[in-house]
Amino acid sequence: MFVCVCNALKERDVRDAARLAGKSCPKAAYAQLGHKPKCGQCLPFAKEVIENARACG
């Protein structure tokens, strides 16, 4: 499923980037992927994806 339509970022991409960056912030995950949020509608969902990934280890 897409997290960010503007940047065509999928859940897996955001989750993996957050793990690599060691951050829990969507903006840091996006930066790891070479993007930044555009419209911002995705940020709450991206944060949820990252938090769930951290909780699962």
KOLSEBA-910787 format. One record per residue: residue number from 1; residue in three letters; x, y, z of N, C-alpha, C in turn. Coordinates in Angstrom, 2 decimals, m for minus. Layout:
N
<NUM "ALA" <X Y Z> <X Y Z> <X Y Z>>
...
This chain:
57
<1 "MET" <0.84 m1.17 0.00> <0.00 0.00 0.00> <0.89 1.24 0.00>>
<2 "PHE" <0.43 2.26 m0.69> <1.18 3.51 m0.73> <0.97 4.30 0.55>>
<3 "VAL" <2.05 4.84 1.05> <1.99 5.75 2.20> <1.92 7.17 1.67>>
<4 "CYS" <2.74 7.47 0.70> <2.82 8.81 0.13> <2.60 8.74 m1.38>>
<5 "VAL" <1.47 9.24 m1.81> <1.15 9.24 m3.23> <2.03 10.25 m3.98>>
<6 "CYS" <2.28 11.39 m3.38> <3.08 12.43 m4.04> <4.47 11.93 m4.42>>
<7 "ASN" <5.08 11.12 m3.55> <6.42 10.60 m3.79> <6.43 9.12 m4.18>>
<8 "ALA" <5.25 8.53 m4.31> <5.11 7.11 m4.66> <5.90 6.21 m3.71>>
<9 "LEU" <5.76 6.47 m2.40> <6.46 5.68 m1.39> <5.51 4.65 m0.79>>
<10 "LYS" <5.97 3.42 m0.76> <5.17 2.34 m0.19> <5.53 2.12 1.27>>
<11 "GLU" <4.64 1.41 1.96> <4.86 1.12 3.39> <6.22 0.50 3.61>>
<12 "ARG" <6.57 m0.50 2.82> <7.84 m1.20 2.96> <9.02 m0.23 2.85>>
<13 "ASP" <8.95 0.70 1.89> <10.03 1.67 1.70> <10.21 2.55 2.94>>
<14 "VAL" <9.09 3.07 3.45> <9.14 3.96 4.61> <9.64 3.20 5.83>>
<15 "ARG" <9.14 1.99 6.03> <9.54 1.16 7.17> <11.04 0.87 7.12>>
<16 "ASP" <11.53 0.43 5.96> <12.95 0.11 5.82> <13.83 1.34 5.99>>
<17 "ALA" <13.41 2.46 5.44> <14.19 3.69 5.56> <14.26 4.16 7.01>>
<18 "ALA" <13.16 4.02 7.73> <13.16 4.42 9.14> <14.11 3.54 9.94>>
<19 "ARG" <14.14 2.26 9.64> <15.07 1.35 10.33> <16.52 1.71 10.02>>
<20 "LEU" <16.80 1.98 8.76> <18.17 2.34 8.37> <18.62 3.65 9.02>>
<21 "ALA" <17.71 4.60 9.07> <18.04 5.91 9.66> <18.03 5.87 11.17>>
<22 "GLY" <17.38 4.84 11.74> <17.28 4.74 13.19> <16.42 5.84 13.79>>
<23 "LYS" <15.46 6.29 13.04> <14.60 7.40 13.46> <13.15 6.95 13.51>>
<24 "SER" <12.34 7.70 14.25> <10.92 7.41 14.30> <10.10 8.52 13.66>>
<25 "CYS" <10.76 9.40 12.96> <10.11 10.55 12.33> <9.92 10.29 10.83>>
<26 "PRO" <8.72 10.48 10.31> <8.50 10.27 8.88> <9.42 11.13 8.01>>
<27 "LYS" <9.66 12.36 8.42> <10.52 13.23 7.61> <11.92 12.66 7.47>>
<28 "ALA" <12.45 12.05 8.53> <13.78 11.44 8.47> <13.77 10.22 7.55>>
<29 "ALA" <12.69 9.45 7.61> <12.57 8.30 6.72> <12.50 8.75 5.27>>
<30 "TYR" <11.73 9.77 5.00> <11.62 10.29 3.64> <12.99 10.79 3.16>>
<31 "ALA" <13.71 11.49 4.03> <15.03 12.00 3.67> <15.97 10.86 3.33>>
<32 "GLN" <15.87 9.76 4.08> <16.70 8.59 3.81> <16.43 8.06 2.40>>
<33 "LEU" <15.22 8.25 1.93> <14.84 7.80 0.59> <15.07 8.87 m0.48>>
<34 "GLY" <15.59 10.02 m0.07> <15.86 11.10 m1.02> <14.63 11.92 m1.37>>
<35 "HIS" <13.64 11.92 m0.49> <12.41 12.68 m0.72> <12.10 13.52 0.50>>
<36 "LYS" <11.11 14.38 0.35> <10.55 15.09 1.49> <9.05 15.19 1.27>>
<37 "PRO" <8.29 15.29 2.36> <6.85 15.38 2.23> <6.45 16.59 1.40>>
<38 "LYS" <5.45 16.41 0.56> <4.99 17.52 m0.27> <3.70 18.10 0.30>>
<39 "CYS" <2.60 17.38 0.20> <1.33 17.93 0.67> <1.12 17.68 2.16>>
<40 "GLY" <1.78 16.68 2.74> <1.70 16.41 4.17> <0.56 15.50 4.60>>
<41 "GLN" <m0.32 15.14 3.70> <m1.44 14.27 4.05> <m0.99 12.89 4.50>>
<42 "CYS" <0.19 12.47 4.11> <0.69 11.14 4.40> <1.37 11.03 5.77>>
<43 "LEU" <1.72 12.13 6.36> <2.54 12.08 7.58> <1.91 11.30 8.73>>
<44 "PRO" <0.62 11.44 9.02> <0.05 10.63 10.11> <0.15 9.13 9.83>>
<45 "PHE" <m0.14 8.72 8.60> <m0.07 7.30 8.26> <1.39 6.82 8.27>>
<46 "ALA" <2.31 7.63 7.77> <3.72 7.26 7.79> <4.21 7.08 9.22>>
<47 "LYS" <3.79 7.94 10.10> <4.18 7.83 11.51> <3.63 6.53 12.10>>
<48 "GLU" <2.41 6.19 11.78> <1.81 4.95 12.26> <2.57 3.73 11.75>>
<49 "VAL" <2.94 3.74 10.48> <3.71 2.64 9.89> <5.03 2.48 10.61>>
<50 "ILE" <5.71 3.58 10.88> <7.02 3.55 11.56> <6.86 3.07 13.00>>
<51 "GLU" <5.85 3.56 13.69> <5.63 3.14 15.08> <5.32 1.64 15.16>>
<52 "ASN" <4.50 1.14 14.24> <4.20 m0.29 14.21> <5.45 m1.12 13.92>>
<53 "ALA" <6.30 m0.64 13.05> <7.53 m1.37 12.73> <8.46 m1.42 13.93>>
<54 "ARG" <8.52 m0.31 14.67> <9.37 m0.27 15.86> <8.85 m1.19 16.95>>
<55 "ALA" <7.52 m1.27 17.06> <6.91 m2.12 18.09> <7.13 m3.60 17.79>>
<56 "CYS" <7.21 m3.94 16.51> <7.39 m5.34 16.11> <8.87 m5.73 16.09>>
<57 "GLY" <9.73 m4.75 16.22> <11.17 m5.03 16.25> <11.74 m4.96 14.93>>
